[in-house]
Amino acid sequence: MSTEVLRSKSETAYHAILEGVQQGRFAPGSRLVLAQLAAELEMSVVPVREAVRRLQQDGLVAYQRNVGATVVGIDPVEYRYTMETLALVEGFSTAQCAPLVTGAELQRAREINDRMRRVLDDFDPVRFTALNKQFHSTLYEHHQNAHILELVHRGWNRLAALRSSTFAYVPGRARASVDEHDHLLDLIAEGAPFDVVEAAARQHRLNTLDAYLASRTTPQDTARRKDTP
């Protein structure tokens, strides 16, 4: 099997398994049987093994002695760490790409945000989250260096594996999120400085984290997070 074919099949297997984790087909603790996955995907075990190794690097799969590859169960602490990390990476990514965003891309982002606003009354958290990803991707997907973009994608994938949508837990956060999108687009359109755009994008992500923590933890837990360096 050529390197190019192996890479292509491994990529296919990676996304198939990742989708299974995101949709709950592979629940936390589930064993990933390589031969079974290979048969389902109609490919050899080799690319499936490569895909599972990649998922292990993403922190979504772990190897256990005498068990094999299993889907990692992620607790609220891991969710917090993922969101905090993504806030840093996404904030930097958005600010770095802001001067390169075209007028057409800004318009597309505004149209996506308008669609997000229209679904607020008949709220579908999964649909809202998909649109949210499209919105942010529009602002940096085509202008970012590959290494930073990989970190952003890893954060998105990890969040998707954690749960289909944070907004299902804090639906009231959705309306504020849309308003913050408008503010972020205005900053980019007016050519705001790097640090201003970065702070707005980073805080936007952290606001969602804070809303989730407030709904799931005690005031003391939230205070401890804010006191963490």
Residue pairs with C-beta under 8 A, 6 or more apart in sequence:
1 9
1 44
1 46
6 46
6 47
6 50
9 43
9 44
9 47
10 47
10 48
10 50
10 51
10 54
11 51
12 41
12 43
12 47
13 37
13 41
13 43
13 47
13 48
13 50
13 51
14 50
14 51
14 54
14 55
16 37
16 41
16 51
17 26
17 32
17 37
17 48
17 51
17 52
17 55
18 55
18 60
18 157
18 160
18 161
19 25
20 26
21 55
21 60
21 71
21 161
22 160
22 161
22 164
23 164
26 32
26 71
27 71
28 71
28 72
28 73
28 74
29 70
29 71
29 73
30 70
30 71
31 67
31 68
31 69
31 70
32 52
32 61
32 68
32 69
32 70
32 71
33 68
34 45
34 48
34 49
34 52
34 68
34 69
35 45
37 48
38 44
38 45
38 48
41 48
52 61
52 69
55 61
56 62
56 63
56 69
58 154
58 157
58 158
59 72
59 158
60 71
60 72
60 157
60 158
60 161
61 69
61 70
61 71
61 72
62 69
62 70
62 72
63 69
63 70
64 70
74 158
74 161
74 162
76 216
76 217
78 162
79 159
79 162
79 163
79 212
80 209
80 213
80 225
82 155
82 158
82 159
82 162
83 159
83 205
83 206
83 208
83 209
83 212
84 206
84 209
85 155
86 152
86 155
86 156
86 159
86 205
87 202
87 203
87 205
87 206
87 209
88 202
89 148
89 151
89 152
89 155
90 136
90 140
90 152
90 155
90 201
90 202
90 205
91 198
91 199
91 200
91 201
91 202
91 203
91 205
92 148
92 198
92 202
93 140
93 144
93 148
93 149
93 152
93 201
94 136
94 139
94 140
94 184
94 197
94 198
94 201
95 194
95 195
95 197
95 198
95 201
96 140
96 143
96 144
96 148
96 194
97 139
97 140
97 143
97 144
98 139
98 187
98 188
98 192
98 194
98 197
99 191
100 143
101 139
101 143
101 188
105 138
105 139
105 142
106 185
106 188
106 189
108 138
109 135
109 138
109 139
109 181
109 185
110 185
112 131
112 134
112 135
112 138
113 135
113 178
113 181
113 182
113 185
115 131
116 128
116 131
116 132
116 135
116 174
116 177
116 178
116 181
117 178
119 127
119 128
119 131
120 128
120 174
120 175
120 178
123 167
123 171
123 174
125 164
125 165
125 167
125 168
125 171
125 174
126 164
126 165
126 168
128 165
128 167
128 174
129 164
129 165
129 166
129 167
132 177
133 156
135 181
139 184
139 188
140 149
140 152
141 149
144 152
159 166
163 169
166 173
166 208
166 212
167 173
167 174
167 177
169 212
169 215
169 216
170 208
170 211
170 212
170 214
170 215
172 211
173 207
173 208
173 211
173 212
176 207
177 204
177 207
177 208
180 200
180 204
180 207
181 204
183 200
184 197
184 200
184 201
184 204
187 196
187 197
187 200
188 197
210 222
213 221
213 222
213 225
214 222
